[in-house]
Amino acid sequence: MPRREYQESLDELRLDVQQLGELVLERLDRSRSALEHTDTETAKSVIEGDEEINQRYLELESACIDLFALQQPVASDLRFVAASFKIITDLERIGDLAVNLARYARTRDRPLDPDVAIDTIGEEARSLLARSLTAYGDEDAAACRRIAADDDGIDALCQRASESVTRDLIERRVEGDPWAIERLLDDVSRVLLTIRDLERAADHAVNIAARTLYMVDGDPELIY
């Protein structure tokens, strides 16, 4: 492959990774909206749309493998392709987490406890993903380090929210309705899973930043 076509292939890979990121970000937004509004139709569309993300992931995986096998990139190009290969995996997994959130929305018949900061956690996780995609596109090492540092705040939010839900379960007394305890346990489980999956989405965003930092500077400090 001539050098010009090779560079075009690298540029196309970068653009395709960013477009996959935008699609995953959009699905995360829709799943969060479905949760907030108990919107089963939006939740259904997120679940049914997961195949599109999976297909795009496989196409990009194949493109990365072709670049490895046929072009044998070296130095910065090798780091770029390797980082992109890892990043698409994190994006695909965030897409799976968006599907989880959509499924929770479809099985929930009451609003989430207003005392639990689900919206705040979701917005922070979403922001971290958007910033990591921008850092990847801009090759911004400083932004990658800020993203990793800001993840501590999300972890703290998630811990406080989980403790609040658990404490509420312990303190609540349910009388009269024999099914009330079962419904309460279902609600608590669903909220805790929601918190967990949003935290995992943020962790994958940090992974994207870590791989981007390695891509730009050859610095693995955030990977380990």
Buried (B, 14 or more C-beta within 10 A) or exposed (E): EEEEEBEEBBEEBBEBBBEBBEBBBEBBBBBBBBBBEBBBEBBBBBBEBBEEBEEBBEEBBEBBEEBBEEBEBEEEBBBBBBBBBBBBBBBBBBBBBBBBBBBBBBEBEEEBBEEBBBEEBBBBBBBBBBBBBBBBBEBBBEBBBEBBEBBEEBEEBBEBBBEBBEEBBEEEEEEEEEEEBEEBEBBBEBBBBBBBBBBBBBBBBBBBBBBBBBBBBEBEEBEE
